[in-house]
Each structure stands twice: as structure tokens, then as C-alpha cells.
Amino acid sequence: MIDSGNELTLDEMFERLEKLPVPEGYKSEIVGGHVFLWPQRNTSWDITINILGQLRAAYPHKRLRSDVRMDCPGRLNGFAPDVVALADGPDTGRDAEFVAEVITRETASNDYGPKKDAYAAAGVPVYLIVDPYTGEWHLHTIPKDGKYHSAVSFGFGEDIDLTGTAVGLTLTTDDFPRD
């Protein structure tokens, strides 16, 4: 978006987005200066709430977020991750130590591409992609120099071992629905 020859800031873009008649039940994000809108789906919400519920074993509710704006490195990146677990300490609310995105067809390329890169550049230690279309999850860890240096993928039904990460627990995926 260009305004009188000047590029809009991320805040200006969100201000304009908030004024648009976005249909109820739609999510929005800005990825690389592009606005994305897509319908929220029951499958995505079921997986999101499942992950949030499991994270409650290690995180108080004040350190968990869902669909809340998170500005990330790169050109005009304002995401609304499905799940965020925040680090403890005086700056709680700023540092994400875990992000999970549940894939939707409309935005899958963002989650696997520019968002993964932005989370790595931000130093998010654990990035989880859950794909209800393939029935798989993809765990990315060890962010350094703007990319993740470790990745592991398995199908639903296989546990996600996060005990060696800042999260410190294992997520079960037996109840993740498929789309």
C-alpha cells in the first residue's frame, strides 16, 4: 500500500484495516506489507484450544496468547499467531518462546515461508506448524542468523517432545482433528 508516494507504517495499515468492513469470523494479518483475510474454521480452533490447554501445564494464562498482534522482523510483518507462549520475567508480553500456527489453505504458504523466516529472525526458540490437511506437525527449533537449524515432522498421533526446549513439556496430538 502506498500513500502519496510514502509507504504506510504497520500501525497505519492496521488502523486502516480496522476501519474496513471485515466479515465476522475472519482473521487478518499483514505479511510483508500484504493484507490477508481468511475465515476461521472449527478445525483450526479445536487444535488451537487443544494446544493452549496443554500449555497451561507449564504456563499461567497471562503468558498465553491467541490471535493477538505480534510485530516481527522484516518488511511490514504484523502477525496474529494461533498460539503464543511468552517468556517469564519483567518483560512478559514481549518475548515469545513458543509460537504455533495451524494451517489454513488460504495462508499455508505464509506459515511455511515468510512467517517461519520472521519468527526465526525474531529468535523465537520454538515454532510449531500444525497442518490438519496433511495430518502432520512440523517443529522448528534453534533459530540463528534468520533461519531455523533444526526441523522434525511427524503425523498426528505422535507426541511433540518439547522437553529439551524452553517450553519443557510434551504435547500430545492424538486429538488433533483433520480437515
C-alpha positions in Angstrom: 0.0 0.0 0.0 1.4 3.4 -1.0 0.1 6.7 0.3 1.1 9.8 -1.6 4.4 8.2 -2.6 5.2 7.2 1.0 4.9 3.7 2.3 2.5 3.2 5.1 3.7 2.0 8.5 2.5 -1.2 10.0 0.4 0.8 12.6 -1.2 2.8 9.8 -2.0 -0.3 7.9 -3.7 -1.9 10.9 -5.6 1.4 11.6 -7.0 1.2 8.0 -7.7 -2.5 8.3 -9.7 -1.9 11.5 -11.9 0.5 9.6 -12.7 -2.0 6.8 -16.0 -4.0 6.9 -14.3 -7.3 7.6 -16.9 -10.0 7.9 -17.4 -11.5 11.3 -15.5 -14.7 11.8 -12.5 -13.7 9.7 -8.9 -13.4 10.8 -6.5 -10.8 9.4 -2.7 -10.4 9.3 -0.2 -8.3 7.4 2.7 -10.4 5.9 5.4 -8.5 4.0 3.1 -5.5 3.6 0.2 -7.6 2.2 -3.1 -7.9 4.0 -4.5 -11.4 4.3 -8.1 -12.2 5.4 -9.4 -15.7 5.8 -12.4 -17.4 7.6 -11.8 -19.0 10.9 -12.5 -22.7 10.9 -13.7 -25.1 13.6 -10.8 -27.5 13.0 -8.2 -24.8 13.4 -9.9 -23.5 16.6 -10.1 -27.1 18.0 -6.4 -27.6 17.5 -5.5 -24.1 18.9 -7.6 -24.6 22.1 -6.1 -28.1 22.5 -2.5 -26.7 22.3 -3.4 -23.8 24.7 -4.9 -26.3 27.1 -1.8 -28.5 27.1 0.5 -25.4 27.6 -1.5 -24.5 30.7 0.6 -27.2 32.5 3.7 -25.0 32.1 2.3 -21.5 31.6 -0.2 -19.3 33.5 -2.9 -17.9 31.3 -1.3 -14.4 31.4 1.6 -15.8 29.4 -0.5 -17.4 26.7 -2.0 -15.6 23.7 -4.1 -16.4 20.7 -4.8 -14.3 17.6 -3.1 -11.2 19.1 -1.0 -8.9 17.0 2.7 -9.7 17.1 5.1 -7.5 15.1 8.0 -9.4 13.6 11.2 -8.6 11.8 11.1 -8.0 8.1 9.1 -5.6 6.0 5.7 -4.8 7.5 5.0 -8.0 9.3 2.2 -7.9 11.8 1.0 -11.5 12.5 -1.8 -12.9 14.7 -0.3 -16.3 15.7 -2.8 -19.0 16.7 -0.8 -19.7 19.9 2.0 -17.8 21.6 3.7 -18.7 24.9 5.5 -15.8 26.4 8.7 -15.9 28.4 8.5 -15.2 32.1 10.1 -12.1 33.7 9.7 -8.4 33.8 9.2 -8.0 30.1 6.4 -10.7 29.9 4.3 -9.8 26.9 7.2 -9.1 24.7 9.3 -12.2 24.2 7.7 -15.3 22.6 9.4 -18.6 23.4 6.8 -20.7 21.5 4.6 -20.0 18.5 2.2 -22.4 16.9 0.4 -21.8 13.6 -2.5 -24.0 12.5 -2.5 -24.2 8.7 -5.4 -22.9 6.6 -5.4 -23.4 2.8 -5.6 -19.7 2.2 -2.5 -18.8 4.2 -0.4 -22.0 4.3 2.4 -20.6 2.2 2.8 -17.7 4.7 3.1 -20.1 7.7 5.7 -22.4 5.9 7.6 -19.4 4.3 7.8 -15.8 5.3 6.3 -16.3 8.8 8.7 -19.1 9.6 11.6 -16.9 8.5 10.3 -13.9 10.5 9.9 -16.0 13.7 13.5 -17.3 13.2 14.8 -13.7 12.7 12.9 -12.7 15.9 14.7 -15.5 17.8 11.5 -17.4 18.7 13.1 -20.7 20.1 10.2 -23.0 19.2 8.0 -22.7 16.1 5.3 -25.4 15.5 3.3 -25.7 12.4 0.2 -28.0 12.6 -1.3 -29.0 9.3 -4.8 -30.5 9.6 -4.9 -31.1 5.8 -1.9 -33.5 5.8 -2.4 -34.6 9.4 1.2 -33.6 10.2 3.1 -31.3 12.5 6.4 -29.6 11.9 8.6 -28.5 14.7 11.3 -25.8 14.1 14.0 -25.0 16.7 17.4 -23.5 17.0 16.9 -20.1 15.4 20.2 -18.5 14.3 21.0 -16.0 11.6 17.4 -15.6 10.5 16.6 -19.3 10.0 15.8 -22.4 11.9 18.6 -25.0 12.0 16.6 -28.0 13.3 13.3 -29.4 12.0 11.4 -32.5 12.7 8.0 -33.6 11.3 5.6 -36.4 12.3 1.9 -37.3 11.8 -0.9 -36.7 14.2 -0.8 -39.3 16.9 2.9 -38.8 17.5 3.8 -36.7 20.6 5.7 -33.4 20.2 8.6 -33.6 22.6 9.4 -30.1 23.8 11.1 -31.2 27.0 14.5 -30.1 25.7 13.2 -26.6 24.8 12.1 -23.5 26.8 8.6 -25.0 26.8 9.7 -28.0 28.8 6.8 -30.4 28.2 5.4 -32.9 25.7 2.3 -32.1 23.6 0.0 -34.9 22.5 -1.6 -34.8 19.1 -4.0 -37.8 19.3 -7.0 -35.5 19.5 -6.0 -33.1 16.7 -8.8 -33.2 14.1 -8.1 -33.3 10.4 -9.7 -31.1 7.8 
